[in-house]
Amino acid sequence: MNGSVKKIVQNTGFLYVRMLITMGIMLYTSRVLLDVLGASDYGLYHVLAGVVVLLGFLQGALSTMTQRFIAVELGREGSEPTQLARIFSMSVNIHLLFAVVLSLVALALGYFFLLDFINYGDNEPTTVLWVFVFSIATFVMNLVVLPCHGVVVAHERMKAYAWFGITEAVLKLAIVLVLPYLAMHSLLAYAMLLFGVSSVLLVAYFTFVLRRFHAVRFMLFWDAKLFRSLASFSGWSMWGNAANVFANQGANLLLNVFFGPVLNAAKSIGTQASGALNQFVTNLQSAINPQLMKSYSADNTDYTDKLIYYGAKYNFFLIAFLALPVMVYTPEILALWLVEVPEYAPLFLQILLAKVVVESISKPLITAAYATGRIRMYQAVVGGILLLNIPLAWWALSLGAGPEWVFYIAFFMMLLSALARVVMLKRVYHFSARRFALDVLWPVTRVGILLGGLAWLVTSLLPADGLLMLLLGIAALMAGTLFIIIIAGFAAPERRALLNLLRKH
């Protein structure tokens, strides 16, 4: 195993430890929080926080910007340490600028339009506004800390990144546990305490980065040329991130307006559960991303191509292995997890999981496009497709469609955007759609068809009548999925490599 692959495996391991701990804490936190706040207030908070995220659609773009430019600079031969400091400093300046602008815009929109637009149940208007204000403040803290995330990930220091994530999850669990004992409105107290957690993490992250990475330091200066480079990249990246954020948070608003806050709780449960499983793929891709960007910067095209194709295929296999049991036994698993399962939560979760499984194939393509820096046309087309989600969903709901159609439409538009990514990547990178179809799409299609047959067979033989049968069914699905992936998904050299690895251990 060469050093680069060993580094990916090691970093993936750190991220998986982070994810397993944070996911367990998050799932338990969601259960307790739903019980403490109730379905209505639980859904309302996600609507209010979602409005802020809706206005902060460039958060993901700015985070990618920092990581991309630092990783490319690290991979470039003859890189100057002072350039890393310039990139970091300008990145912090840009984040601060947008944090101020977006918070002012969010406050203005919230004050003049929020209470007239959303359904906030029996809560007092003043309470709702203060929850919204603290949601904005939390968003500002999370936005300003993003350059530090980019520095840590670009340097592939995933162990430190894991510890920060675990600390954040523990602090969030702590505030949920103390909520019932506070002599104030639980929803407002939750918003205030989340702001406190974000503030603590902001200070801790900046302290770590400035002390650990000596070439990365903050300087009070403004470089117009560097600003244009960063802003151009982040501007077009913002378009794609805007589409994703608007689709997700816009769905929250549509469900709230057409069906009330209880449906927001159902969507939130589905989003959190599917997001928790998606973290397995995200962690693998996060370990690959820095090396993909560095190898592209160093003109190592063979290694870059391997990371794209193998990353896409293994992303699918990993999430399919984890998601299939949850998709098959969704109602039973949710009943074990939650005190009370909101209506539509099982169906929402199943659709969202199917979306996550298929979308996992696109993740290396997105990173490859970002590595080139030539993302204008790519983002214009892909982002334009994704932005159609909300108008199409609004049209369907206006005609009397059920709430599930919000997710069906999102799934269909995701398929179109994935096809567009393949086509557009050929314009900015020497990308072979034919090789992608043969090496990635054909194996994952073959595996997907066989997994459908496996699900039918297991549910026929092992219906979930009680906890023991449920556990047996899940074990059978996971064992069968692993067998199908090795036989039908791996190529012969991959099977031989796996066999050699098992023999050594």
C-alpha positions in Angstrom: 0.0 0.0 0.0 1.7 3.2 -1.1 1.9 6.3 1.1 -0.9 8.2 -0.5 -3.4 5.3 -0.3 -2.3 4.6 3.3 -2.9 8.3 4.1 -6.4 8.1 2.7 -7.2 4.9 4.7 -5.8 6.4 7.9 -7.7 9.7 7.5 -10.9 7.8 6.6 -10.5 5.8 9.8 -10.2 9.0 11.9 -13.3 10.4 10.1 -15.3 7.2 10.7 -14.5 7.3 14.4 -15.6 10.9 14.5 -18.8 10.0 12.5 -19.7 7.0 14.6 -19.5 8.9 17.9 -21.1 12.1 16.5 -23.9 10.1 14.8 -24.7 8.2 17.9 -24.9 11.4 19.9 -26.9 13.2 17.2 -29.5 10.4 16.9 -29.9 10.4 20.6 -30.0 14.2 20.8 -32.7 14.3 18.1 -34.8 11.8 20.1 -34.5 13.8 23.3 -35.0 17.2 21.6 -38.1 16.0 19.8 -39.5 14.8 23.1 -38.6 18.1 25.0 -39.7 20.6 22.3 -42.6 18.6 20.9 -43.1 18.0 17.1 -44.4 21.5 16.5 -41.6 23.5 18.1 -39.0 21.0 16.8 -40.2 21.5 13.2 -40.5 25.3 13.8 -36.9 25.6 14.8 -35.7 23.9 11.7 -37.8 26.3 9.6 -36.4 29.3 11.4 -32.8 28.1 11.2 -33.5 27.0 7.6 -34.4 30.6 6.6 -31.0 31.7 7.7 -29.3 28.9 5.9 -31.4 29.8 2.8 -29.8 33.2 2.9 -26.4 31.8 3.6 -26.2 29.6 0.5 -22.7 30.7 -0.2 -21.5 29.0 3.0 -20.6 25.8 1.2 -19.1 27.7 -1.7 -16.7 29.7 0.6 -15.7 26.5 2.5 -14.8 24.8 -0.7 -13.0 27.9 -1.9 -10.5 27.8 1.1 -9.9 24.1 0.9 -9.4 24.1 -2.9 -7.0 27.0 -3.1 -4.9 25.8 -0.1 -4.8 22.2 -1.3 -3.8 23.3 -4.9 -1.1 25.5 -3.4 0.2 22.7 -1.3 0.3 20.4 -4.3 2.0 22.9 -6.6 5.8 22.5 -7.0 7.7 25.4 -5.5 4.8 26.6 -3.4 5.6 29.7 -1.2 4.6 29.7 2.5 3.7 33.3 2.3 1.1 32.5 -0.4 -0.7 30.2 2.1 -0.9 33.1 4.6 -2.3 35.4 1.9 -4.9 32.8 0.8 -6.0 32.2 4.4 -6.1 35.9 5.3 -8.1 36.8 2.2 -10.4 33.9 2.9 -11.1 35.1 6.4 -11.7 38.6 5.1 -14.2 37.4 2.6 -16.0 35.3 5.2 -16.3 38.2 7.6 -17.6 40.4 4.8 -20.3 38.0 3.8 -21.2 37.2 7.4 -22.0 40.9 8.0 -23.9 41.3 4.8 -26.0 38.2 5.1 -26.8 38.7 8.8 -28.1 42.2 8.0 -30.2 40.9 5.1 -31.5 38.0 7.2 -32.5 40.4 10.0 -34.3 42.7 7.7 -36.2 39.9 6.0 -37.0 38.2 9.3 -38.3 41.4 10.9 -40.5 42.5 8.0 -41.7 39.2 6.5 -41.1 36.2 8.7 -44.0 36.3 11.1 -46.5 37.0 8.2 -45.2 34.0 6.2 -44.6 31.0 8.4 -46.9 29.0 10.6 -45.5 29.3 14.2 -48.3 27.6 16.1 -49.0 28.9 19.7 -45.6 30.6 20.2 -45.4 34.3 21.0 -44.2 36.5 18.0 -41.4 38.0 20.2 -40.1 34.5 21.1 -40.1 33.5 17.4 -38.1 36.6 16.5 -35.5 36.1 19.2 -35.1 32.4 18.1 -34.5 33.7 14.6 -31.9 36.3 15.8 -29.9 33.7 17.7 -30.1 31.4 14.6 -28.5 34.2 12.6 -25.8 34.7 15.2 -25.1 30.9 15.2 -24.9 31.0 11.4 -22.4 33.9 11.5 -20.1 31.9 13.9 -20.3 28.9 11.7 -19.5 30.9 8.6 -16.5 32.7 10.0 -14.9 29.4 11.2 -15.0 27.8 7.7 -11.5 29.0 6.6 -10.1 27.0 9.6 -12.0 23.9 8.4 -10.5 24.4 5.0 -6.9 24.6 6.3 -7.2 21.5 8.5 -8.8 19.4 5.7 -6.3 20.6 3.0 -3.4 19.6 5.3 -5.1 16.2 5.8 -5.1 16.6 9.6 -8.2 14.5 10.0 -7.4 13.4 13.6 -7.8 17.0 14.7 -10.8 17.5 12.6 -12.4 14.4 14.2 -11.7 15.7 17.7 -13.4 19.1 16.9 -16.4 17.3 15.6 -16.7 15.0 18.6 -16.4 18.0 20.9 -19.2 19.8 19.1 -21.5 16.8 19.3 -20.9 16.4 23.0 -21.6 20.1 23.7 -24.8 19.9 21.7 -25.9 16.8 23.7 -25.2 18.7 26.9 -27.4 21.6 26.1 -30.3 19.3 25.1 -30.0 17.5 28.4 -30.1 20.7 30.5 -33.1 22.2 28.5 -35.8 20.7 30.8 -34.2 22.3 33.8 -34.0 25.9 32.5 -36.6 28.4 33.6 -37.3 29.8 30.2 -39.0 28.9 26.9 -37.3 25.7 25.7 -37.1 26.7 22.1 -35.5 30.1 22.9 -33.1 28.5 25.3 -32.0 25.9 22.7 -31.3 28.7 20.2 -29.2 30.6 22.7 -27.2 27.6 23.8 -26.4 26.6 20.2 -25.0 30.1 19.7 -22.8 29.6 22.7 -21.5 26.3 21.4 -20.7 27.8 18.0 -18.8 30.7 19.7 -16.6 28.3 21.7 -15.8 26.3 18.7 -14.9 29.4 16.7 -12.3 30.4 19.3 -10.9 26.9 19.6 -10.5 26.4 15.8 -8.7 29.7 15.2 -6.4 29.0 18.2 -5.5 25.5 16.8 -4.9 26.6 13.2 -2.7 29.6 14.0 -0.6 27.7 16.5 -0.2 24.4 14.6 0.3 25.6 11.0 3.1 28.2 11.0 2.9 29.0 7.3 -0.8 29.9 7.8 -1.3 33.1 9.7 -3.8 36.0 9.6 -2.6 39.3 8.2 -4.5 42.6 7.9 -4.1 43.2 4.2 -6.1 43.3 1.0 -4.9 41.7 -2.3 -7.2 42.8 -5.1 -5.9 40.2 -7.6 -6.2 37.3 -5.1 -9.6 38.5 -4.1 -10.8 38.4 -7.8 -9.5 34.8 -8.1 -11.1 33.7 -4.9 -14.3 35.6 -5.6 -14.6 34.2 -9.1 -14.3 30.6 -7.9 -16.6 31.1 -5.0 -19.1 33.0 -7.0 -19.7 30.2 -9.4 -19.4 27.6 -6.7 -22.1 29.7 -4.9 -24.5 29.1 -7.7 -24.4 25.3 -7.2 -24.5 25.5 -3.5 -27.4 27.9 -3.7 -29.3 25.4 -5.7 -28.8 22.7 -3.1 -29.6 24.9 -0.2 -32.7 26.4 -1.8 -33.9 23.0 -2.7 -33.6 21.7 0.8 -34.7 24.7 2.8 -37.3 25.7 0.2 -38.8 22.2 0.7 -39.0 23.0 4.4 -40.9 26.3 3.7 -43.3 24.6 1.2 -44.1 21.8 3.7 -44.7 24.4 6.4 -47.0 26.6 4.3 -49.0 23.8 2.7 -49.1 21.3 5.6 -47.9 22.9 8.8 -44.9 22.4 11.2 -45.6 18.8 12.0 -44.5 17.9 8.4 -41.3 19.8 9.0 -40.6 17.5 11.9 -41.1 14.5 9.6 -38.8 16.0 7.0 -36.2 16.8 9.7 -36.2 13.2 11.0 -35.7 11.9 7.4 -33.0 14.5 6.7 -31.1 13.7 9.9 -31.3 9.9 9.5 -30.3 10.0 5.8 -27.6 12.6 6.6 -26.2 10.4 9.3 -25.7 7.5 6.8 -24.5 9.8 4.1 -21.6 10.8 6.5 -20.0 7.4 5.7 -19.6 8.5 2.1 -18.8 12.1 3.0 -16.0 10.9 5.2 -14.5 8.7 2.5 -14.8 11.5 0.0 -13.4 14.1 2.4 -10.3 11.9 2.8 -9.9 11.7 -1.0 -10.6 15.3 -1.8 -7.3 16.9 -0.7 -5.2 14.3 -2.6 -7.4 14.6 -5.7 -6.9 18.4 -5.8 -3.1 18.1 -5.0 -2.6 15.4 -7.7 -4.4 17.6 -10.3 -2.2 20.5 -9.3 0.9 18.4 -9.7 -0.3 17.2 -13.2 -0.5 13.6 -11.9 -3.4 12.7 -14.2 -3.2 8.9 -13.8 -3.7 9.1 -10.0 -6.4 11.8 -10.4 -8.4 9.6 -12.7 -8.1 6.6 -10.3 -9.4 8.7 -7.4 -12.4 9.9 -9.5 -13.4 6.4 -10.8 -12.7 4.4 -7.7 -14.1 7.1 -5.4 -17.4 7.1 -7.3 -17.8 3.3 -7.3 -16.8 2.8 -3.7 -19.0 5.7 -2.5 -22.0 3.9 -4.0 -21.0 0.5 -2.6 -20.5 1.9 0.9 -23.7 3.8 1.2 -25.7 1.0 -0.4 -24.3 -1.4 2.2 -25.5 0.8 5.0 -28.7 2.2 3.5 -30.4 -0.9 2.3 -31.4 -2.3 5.7 -32.7 1.1 6.7 -34.7 1.4 3.5 -36.2 -2.0 3.9 -37.1 -1.8 7.6 -37.7 2.0 7.8 -40.9 1.9 10.0 -39.5 -0.6 12.4 -36.2 1.3 12.8 -37.9 4.6 13.3 -40.2 3.1 15.9 -37.2 2.0 17.9 -35.4 5.3 17.6 -38.2 7.8 18.3 -40.7 8.1 21.1 -43.3 9.1 18.5 -42.8 8.8 14.8 -44.2 11.8 12.9 -46.6 11.0 10.0 -44.8 10.6 6.6 -41.4 10.3 8.3 -40.8 6.7 7.0 -41.7 7.6 3.4 -39.6 10.7 3.5 -36.7 8.8 4.8 -36.9 6.1 2.2 -37.0 8.6 -0.7 -34.1 10.6 0.8 -32.0 7.5 1.3 -32.5 6.5 -2.4 -31.4 10.0 -3.3 -28.3 9.8 -1.2 -27.4 6.4 -2.6 -27.6 7.5 -6.3 -26.1 11.0 -5.6 -23.0 9.4 -4.0 -21.6 8.6 -7.4 -21.4 12.3 -8.3 -19.2 13.4 -5.4 -15.8 12.7 -7.0 -17.0 14.5 -10.2 -17.8 17.6 -8.1 -14.3 17.6 -6.6 -12.7 17.1 -10.0 -14.5 20.1 -11.4 -13.5 22.2 -8.4 -9.9 21.1 -8.7 -9.7 22.5 -12.3 -11.0 25.9 -11.1 -12.9 26.2 -14.4 -16.4 25.8 -13.0 -18.4 28.7 -14.6 -20.2 26.7 -17.3 -20.3 23.5 -15.1 -22.0 25.3 -12.2 -24.3 27.3 -14.5 -25.8 24.2 -16.0 -25.9 21.9 -12.9 -27.1 24.7 -10.6 -29.7 25.8 -13.1 -31.2 22.3 -13.1 -31.2 22.0 -9.3 -32.9 25.4 -8.9 -36.0 24.0 -10.7 -36.7 21.9 -7.6 -38.8 24.4 -5.7 -40.9 25.9 -8.6 -41.8 22.4 -9.8 -42.6 21.3 -6.2 -44.7 24.4 -5.6 -46.6 23.7 -8.8 -47.3 20.1 -7.9 -48.5 21.0 -4.4 -50.7 23.8 -5.8 -52.4 21.1 -7.9 -53.1 19.0 -4.8 -50.2 16.6 -4.8 -49.2 15.0 -1.5 -46.1 16.1 0.5 -44.1 13.2 -0.8 -44.0 14.8 -4.2 -41.6 17.4 -2.9 -39.1 14.5 -2.5 -40.0 12.7 -5.7 -39.3 15.8 -7.7 -36.0 16.4 -5.9 -34.9 12.9 -6.7 -35.7 13.3 -10.4 -33.9 16.6 -10.6 -30.9 15.0 -8.9 -30.7 12.4 -11.7 -30.8 15.1 -14.3 -28.0 17.1 -12.5 -25.9 13.9 -12.2 -26.1 13.4 -16.0 -25.2 17.0 -16.5 -22.1 16.7 -14.3 -20.8 13.9 -16.5 -21.4 16.0 -19.7 -20.0 19.2 -18.3 -16.9 17.7 -16.7 -15.7 16.7 -20.2 -15.5 20.4 -21.0 -13.1 21.3 -18.2 -11.1 18.0 -17.7 -10.0 15.2 -19.9 -12.8 13.1 -18.6 -13.9 9.9 -20.4 -17.6 9.4 -20.1 -17.2 6.0 -21.8 -14.7 4.8 -19.1 -16.9 6.2 -16.4 -19.9 4.2 -17.8 -17.9 1.0 -18.0 -15.9 1.3 -14.8 -18.5 2.9 -12.6 -22.1 3.0 -13.9 -22.2 -0.6 -15.2 -20.9 -2.2 -11.9 -23.2 -0.1 -9.7 -26.2 -0.7 -11.9 -25.5 -4.5 -11.8 -25.2 -4.3 -8.0 -28.3 -2.2 -7.6 -30.5 -4.7 -9.5 -29.2 -7.6 -7.5 -29.8 -5.7 -4.2 -33.4 -5.2 -5.2 -33.8 -8.9 -5.5 -32.0 -9.4 -2.2 -34.4 -7.0 -0.4 -37.4 -8.9 -1.8 -36.0 -12.3 -0.8 -35.1 -11.3 2.8 -38.4 -9.6 3.5 -40.2 -12.6 2.3 -38.2 -15.0 4.4 -37.6 -12.8 7.5 -40.6 -10.4 8.2 -39.8 -8.0 11.0 -42.0 -9.6 13.6 -40.2 -8.5 16.8 -36.8 -7.3 17.6 -35.0 -10.6 17.0 -36.4 -11.0 13.5 -35.6 -7.4 12.7 -32.0 -7.9 13.7 -31.8 -11.2 11.7 -33.2 -9.4 8.7 -30.7 -6.5 8.9 -27.8 -9.0 9.4 -29.0 -11.0 6.3 -29.3 -7.9 4.2 -25.8 -6.6 5.2 -24.2 -10.0 4.6 -26.0 -10.4 1.2 -25.0 -6.9 0.2 -21.4 -7.5 1.0 -21.4 -10.7 -1.1 -23.1 -9.0 -4.1 -20.6 -6.1 -4.0 -17.6 -8.4 -4.0 -18.9 -10.7 -6.7 -20.8 -8.3 -9.0 -19.2 -4.9 -8.1 -15.5 -5.6 -7.9 -13.4 -6.2 -10.9 -11.1 -9.3 -10.9 -8.0 -7.3 -9.8 -10.0 -5.7 -6.9 -11.1 -9.1 -5.7 -7.5 -10.4 -5.8 -6.3 -7.4 -3.9 -9.0 -7.9 -1.3 -8.0 -11.6 -1.0 -4.3 -10.8 -0.6 -5.2 -8.2 2.1 -7.2 -10.8 4.0 -4.4 -13.3 3.8 -1.9 -10.9 5.3 -4.2 -10.4 8.3 
